[in-house]
Amino acid sequence: MTSFDFTPLLAPGLPPPALKWTGFPKYNFTGGHNDADQVPLDALVKAANDVLAREGRNLATYGLASGPQGYKPLREFLAQKLKRTAGISCAADEILITSGSLQALDLVNGILLSRGDTVIIERESYQGALNRLTRLGVNAVGIPLDGEGMRMDALATALDDLKRRGVRPKYIYTIPTVQNPTGTILSEARRHELLRLAQQHGVPIFEDDCYSDLIWDGRRPPALHAMSQHGGVIHIGSFSKSIAPALRVGYIVAEWDLLARMLAIKTDAGSGALEQMVLGEFCPKHFDAHVPALTRGLRAKLETLMDALNEQFGTAAEFDDPKGGIFLWVKLPDQVDTSKLYQPALAAGVAINPGPEWATDKAYGKSRTRLCFANASHDEIRQGVATLAEVCRREFGVPARIANVERARA
Ligand SMILES: Cc1ncc(COP(=O)(O)O)c(C=O)c1O
């Protein structure tokens, strides 16, 4: 049977087609996955049983018995957790549960952005956020970061510059608490300055806080949403990094008039109910104990990754020791082009994120790469980095010879 040809019927302007999934590479340093051993299975199984036995009949109605904003017990848990950990005062009705925080990005973008608009974003940023802006035809102005997060002097200059050109940015998108990919945490002083600048220029802040639970010492500055005296901060978060990404549960904290706009374009008639019910049952009892166990395991994997990089790449791999998260942002020598390293590394079984895909300034990202360490085992991390060093040496001549080990022996 010949198949029907849809090609001439496809809508114009579609992005390139997705690649067919052929399984995970042997050494997978991409994708923001979590640690499989740390998924709190027993408690999730019990939560699923308990909540279904008690409230399962509510599955007969769209939105359970909680309405379109999502399962009420989960929103109530979030309201008290956000107060306790991030200082955010919000009611459960100022929270909208989304299908992952990716949908939260789409909803915020959906109500604010049009083709030709300008937004401000960290120079290194989440690929999913950058891709969305490109697809929407939005101009992304990148602000450099240092060890304390987004640089406020550069932000002030960019805002002044845009103002002079008559451009009012639609928002300042930031991942202030364990930034993706740099792993930095925006200091409290800079948070004040960011809020001041945003207020002065009449630009809202879009705060993406999905990694804020994954800080090694558990200490985080208050959320921008909490610190703002004038509103103007939309806060989003996710259970992907703290529990499991396959659940697809994220959320938006904003005032009702904004959520009302977002609900009007949220076309899925509610996010998946079962995962919301399970989280709503699991979290009040177990979230606080689960997170430190998770971060201890992640920190151990990060140590393995940093040791392996030091051993295999020596001084050819530069990185800062992040305060939390699931990835390391690594600078390789200038002659390395990580977009060109990607394919031969993959052929050898190692998947990496090429830096240019994680930066507004592609040249800046050229010799950088993001390595996710949560999902690989300690052995896979060690072997994967050794393989990556071999491929990098073959393709670009660096590292010259397993640097630290050679030097240590000399
Ligand atoms: C900064 C940031 N925002 C949002 C997301 C989307 O995550 P999810 O849709 O799984 O909540 C990610 C995922 O890696 C991320 O790194």
PDBQT file of the ligand as one rigid body, heavy atoms in Angstrom, charges set to zero:
ROOT
HETATM    1  C1  LIG A 501      15.396  26.141  33.122  1.00  0.00    +0.000 C 
HETATM    2  C2  LIG A 501      14.374  25.118  32.729  1.00  0.00    +0.000 A 
HETATM    3  N1  LIG A 501      13.105  25.482  32.622  1.00  0.00    +0.000 NA
HETATM    4  C3  LIG A 501      12.154  24.600  32.275  1.00  0.00    +0.000 A 
HETATM    5  C4  LIG A 501      12.469  23.280  32.008  1.00  0.00    +0.000 A 
HETATM    6  C5  LIG A 501      11.377  22.367  31.589  1.00  0.00    +0.000 C 
HETATM    7  O1  LIG A 501      11.206  21.304  32.453  1.00  0.00    +0.000 OA
HETATM    8  P1  LIG A 501       9.841  20.510  32.648  1.00  0.00    +0.000 P 
HETATM    9  O2  LIG A 501       8.952  20.809  31.482  1.00  0.00    +0.000 OA
HETATM   10  O3  LIG A 501      10.236  19.077  32.698  1.00  0.00    +0.000 OA
HETATM   11  O4  LIG A 501       9.259  21.007  33.923  1.00  0.00    +0.000 OA
HETATM   12  C6  LIG A 501      13.795  22.859  32.107  1.00  0.00    +0.000 A 
HETATM   13  C7  LIG A 501      14.169  21.463  31.818  1.00  0.00    +0.000 C 
HETATM   14  O5  LIG A 501      15.294  21.070  31.762  1.00  0.00    +0.000 OA
HETATM   15  C8  LIG A 501      14.774  23.806  32.484  1.00  0.00    +0.000 A 
HETATM   16  O6  LIG A 501      16.061  23.485  32.590  1.00  0.00    +0.000 OA
ENDROOT
TORSDOF 0
